[in-house]
Amino acid sequence: MATTSYPGISGVLRKTLLLKVLSKPQPTREDVQSVVELTASRVVEALAAQSMSLYLVEGNDICFKHVYYSPTLWSHEPSREKEFLDKREKLLKLKIPLGNSSMVGRVIESGTPAFFGQTKGRSRPMVNLFKDTGFEVKTMVTVPLKGVSRNVGAIQLLNREPSAPLPEFSEQDLVILQEVADYSSPLLQRFLDPKFQISDIDTARFIAKYTSCPLVTTEEEIQIDEKLVEVVGDAIVRREGIFPTRRMTPTAIAALMTNPLDYQKRESFSRVTDLALEEISVVPASLFEKLVKKYYKEEKPLAAGPTASEGISEIADIIGAEYAPGTGEKADGALEDEESAPVIQLANRIVEDAYVSGASAPRNWPSVRGCRRGPCSPCRRRLGSLRGWP
């Protein structure tokens, strides 16, 4: 499906489209269109291009997949608007044979970008572009979309917007355009070749670019606070897909995720741990699993585990050992503190474990009105944090 207009895609929508595309095992033509629009909008906005075309190779032909003309091209001659609209429709139906001598054909075949400006004089390619486009081309940059085994297309920009800080594309613009092409190409190749699989590293790189999050691909790049990892626990890490690395402040941490846009899990993690996620880095799924296996030797299933009676017995044994006669571990005065009493610690642990496991508040749970002096503050805090608690 070809693009017939340039949509103003917001940053949030881009990210949403990106996740939908990456998560689909069998992409559709509509998914191809989403990626083309994502790439095109990013390029036009970043480089203030007056005209932009994105080409993809289909079989033995080069096809226009996106054509954008800025309204500034006809701002002084409103009557030319229809001319540009008709030309765009014509180009979207045009197919150029592979291996032809056009600028785009040479870039796709060679894999080498082309870059021209008017400061060095009018070149033959720019004269030819004038004949093809119908407007004077003052500056041009074309970069290939490089696949793993072959080039899959190209991106071409013509002219800068009149409001752009520089009248011509610069070497820095070329670098930016090549970067966009580099992380778009693997995704586009996935649609063109059903057998092609994107590596988890490429997927992480793509997500990191679009979310502006740091990318981490090796364990050596990470500073890990083992005590923090232990305190958070494997149950929360596995369920939320968030691996804590270090404390930024007493109440905020840095962490790793494969999908930093999963705000539901981020919120759940912060609610359970009382830790804000101040810095998120994107990691490949394989590295995330490696870290989980390294720091949590045995997997503890969230849904499974000991029965209620077994769990209560285990907790009671631990608390009972702390207060066993003759241990000298606890002073008599500590027993008067409502948070230190064994029965309160037992109740707190039961409620916390249920909350971490995702339990809601069943109506047949016992009341805490029997606590000394009414519902004690620890119970009120724990029970109040459970959603749906009566």
N, C-alpha and C positions, 0 to 999 in steps of 0.2 A: 504494500500500500504506500503510495507516495504522499508526501506532505504538500498541502496546497496553501498553507498559511503559516505564519510564524506566531505561535502562541506564547503569551507571557506566562511562563511557568514559574511559579514561586519556588523558593528554596525548599520549603516543606514538601511540596508536591513532588519535586525532583527526587527527594530522598524516599518518599513513599513509592514512587514508580520504580526506583532502583531496587528496593527490597523485594517488590513483587516480581520483578524480572529475574533477580538472582535466585529466588526461592522456587521458581518453576522448573520442574524436571524436563518438560517438553515445551519450549517457547513457541509462541504463535507469531504470525505476521504483525499482529497488533503490538506484541512485545518489541519486535524490531523497530516499529515506528516510535515506540516510547523512548528507546535508547537513542535513535537518530535525533529526536526532538531534544532530549536531554543534552546531547553533545552539541547540537547546533545552537541552542539557547545559551549554553555556557560560553561558547566561543564568541558569539556575537556580542554578548554583554561585556566579556573580559577585554576584547580587543577593539571594540567600537568599530566593527566592520560595516561598511555601507552595503556590501553584497556578499553573500556566502552561498556556496553549493557543496553538498556532501554527496559523494558518489560511492556506489557499491558495485562489486563485480558479481554478476549473475550469469553463470555459464560462461559463454564466450563474449559477453557484452558488458560494457560499463554503463550503468544506469544512474540517472539523477534520482536521488532519494529525498533531497531537501533543497529547495531554492528559496532564498530570502533576498528581497529588495527593500531597502530602507525608504520610507516616505520622503526622505530628503532628496532622493533622485528626481522627484517630480514636484518638489515644493515650489519651484519657480515656474513650472509649467504643469499645472494641475491636469491639463488635458492628456498628459502622457501616462497618467496612472493606469488607464485601461491598457495601454500599450505594454506596460511592464507586467500587468496581471496576465494578459494573453500570452506573453512570452514565457512566463513561468509555467503556465499550463502546457505549453508546447514542449518545453524542456523536460518536464516530468514524464512525458511520453516518449522521449528520445532515447535511443540506444546507440552507444558508440562501440564499434568493434574493438576487442582487445588488440593491442599491438599497433594501433594507429599512431600517427605522428603528432597528435594533438598534445598540448601541454600536460593535460591530465593523464593521457595515455602513457607518455614518457615517464612521468613521476611514478605511476603505478607499476610500470614494467621495471624500472630501475631501482625503485625504493629510495630514491634520493629526492629531497625537497627542492623546490624551485622558488627563487626569491628575486623580485625585481623592484626597482624604484625609478622614478622619473629624474632624480637628481643626476643620474648617470646618462641621461639622454633617452629619447624614445627608442626602445628596442623593437625588434621585429615581433617577438611574442606579444608585446603590449599592443602593437598595431593590429595584430590578428584578433586579440581579445576585444578591441574596439568594434571590429566588424561583427563579432559574435554577440556582444552584449548590447550594443546600441548606445553606449555611453563611454566617455573618455576614461580610460583606465590609467591612473597615475601611479598606483602601487599594487603589487600582487604578491601573495605567498600561497604556495600549494605544498601540502605534506601528504605522504602516503599513510594509509592505514595498514600497518604491517601485521599479518597473521603469523602463525607458527611456521607453516610450510609455504605460504604464499601471501602476497599483498592482497587485501580484500577490498580496497577502495582508496579514496583520497578526500581531503578537505581543501577547498580553495576559497580564499578571501580576496576581494577586490575593493580597493579604496578604503580610506578611513572616513569616519563621519566628520562633517565640517567642524563639529564641536570638540573633536579629539585633540589632545594636547600636542600631538605630532602629526604632520600631514601624511607621513608615510609609515609603513610597517617597519619595525626595527628588528635587529638581531634578537633582542629580548622577546619580541612578539613571536618570532619564529620558534624560540625555545618553548614558550608557553603553548603554542599550537601543537608542537611535536609531543609535548607532555600529555595534552588532552588526547591526541591520537593514540599514544602508546597505551593508555589505560582504557580507552574505548575499544580498541581493535580486538582484544581477546573476547570481549563480550559479543561484539558483532559477529566474529567468526563462529561463535557458538550457535548463532541462528542460521548462518549460511551452511555450516557443516554439522549435521546431527551427531556425528561421531566424536566431534571435538569436545573435550572436557576442560573446563577452567580449573586450574589448580587452586587449592585453598589459599595459597600465597597471593595469586593474582586477584582472587575474590577479596581478600583482606585489603590489598593495595587499592582496589577500586573503591571499596567502602570508605577507607581512610581518606581518599581524595575528596569524595563527595560529602563527607561529614566533617572534614577539617580536623580530624583526630590524628594524633601521632600513630605511626605504624611500627609495630615491634615484630620482628621475624625470628629472632634467636633469643635464647635464654640469657645469653651474656649481656644483652642490652637492658636487662631488668634488675632492679634493686629490690630484693624480696625480704620483708620482715617476717621471719619464720614464726615469731610469737604472734603476730597479727593473723597470719594464716591459720594458726592453731586455734586462736580465740574465735574466729569467725566460724570455723568448722566446715567439714566436707559436705554436710547435708545442705546447707545454704548455698555453698559454692556450686554444687552440682545442680541444684534445682533452679537457681537464678541465672546460671551461666556467667557469673561474675567472680573473678579471681582477685582477691586483695593483694596488693604488693607492698605498700608502705603507708605510714601515716603522714599526712600533710600538716594536720593540726590534731589536737586531742580528739576532735569529733569529726574529722574529715580525712579521707584516704584517697590514694591513687589505686586504680584497679585496671584489669584487663577484661575485654569482652570481644567476642567475634561479631556481635551486632550491637553497637552502641545506641541504635535507634529503638531498641526494645525498652521503652520508657516504663512499661508496666513492671518489668522485672527490676529495673533500677529503683523504682519507687518501693517495691516489695522488699528489696535488699536493705534499703535505708530504714524502712519501717521496722524490720525485724532486728537489725543490728544497731540502730541508733547512730549510724555512721553516714555522713554525707559523702557522695561520690564527687569529689572535687576535680579529679583528673581521670579521664578514660582514654586508654590506648587500645587500638584495634590489633588483634592477633589472629593468625591462621588457626583454624579449628584443630589442626594436628598439634600445634604448640600448646594450645589450651589443654588438650587432653593429656599431653606429656607432663605438664605442670601438675595437673590434678593427680595423676598416678604417682608422681614423684613425692608430693607432699602429703598425700592421703593414701597410705599404703593399701587399705582395704576399703572397698566401696560399701557404704551403708545405705541401703535402699530407703527412700523416704516413705513409700507406701507400706513396705513390709516392716519387719522388726519384731521386737518382743511384744507379747500380749500386754494388756493393761496391768494385770496382776504382777507379771514378771517385771515390768518396768517400774512399778511402784515399789516392789520388794527391793530392787537394785538400788533405787534412790534412797529408800529408808535405811538400807544397810550402810550406805555411804555416810548419811547424816548421823546415824546411830553410832558409827565408829568415831565420829568427831566428838561426840558427847559421852563416850564410854567412860565409866568411873575410873579414876586413876590416871587418865591420860594427861591431865594438866593442861590440855590445849585451850580450854575455854574457862574463863573466870565465871563465878556464880553470877556476877552482875550482868554479864553478857546475855544470860537467859532472860533477863527482864526486858531486853530490847525486842520490840515486836518483829524486827527483821531477822533476828538471830535465833528465835525459838525454833526447835526442830520441826514442830508441826507446821509452822509458817513456811520454813524453808522447803519442807516437803510439798506443801500446796503450791508454793511459787514455782518449784521445778516442774511439777505436773502441768501447770498452766502454761509455762514457757515452752515445754516440749510439745504440748498440743498445738500451740500457736505456730512454732517452727514447722510442724508437720502439716500445717494448712487447715487445722480444725476450726470450725465455726463454734458457736456457743449453743450446744444443745440445751433445751429447756429443762431437761431432767438432771442437769448438773447440780450438785449440792450447793446450797446457799452458803455464803461466807459470813452470815450474820452471827454465827457462833464464835467468831474471833473475839478475843478480849477487847472490851471497850467498843464493840460494834465492828463493822468492816474496817480492818486495819489498812494503813496507807499502802503497804506493798501489794495487798490483795486488790485494793481499788485500782492501783496502777496497772497491774497485770490484767485484771478482768476488764478494765475499761478500755484496754488497747485491742481487745478482741472484737472484731466486727460482728454485729448482730447480738452482742451480749445484752440480755434484758436489763 
